[in-house]
């Protein structure tokens, strides 16, 4: 509704080419409904944050599996490598 109030005329809504936003599902649904022709662009901070969380979850899972197999030290101290790359 806020988008409709800010852009009350259909011509104004059609003129919007892109919308940058965080990854809120409710906000995205509202934008897609009100501005169907606009491209949705997620901000870099939230995309990188989500990627880092997924990498950390994978790293922890792999470390737990290694510990179960008797080699808990193999991935110890590799968190920075996982996030930044071995060459950094």
Secondary structure, 3 states (H helix, E strand, C coil): CHHHHHCCCHHHHHHCCEEEECCCHHHHHHHHHHCCCCEEEECHHHHHHHHHHHHHHHHHHHHHHHHHCCCCCCCCCCHHHHHHCCCC
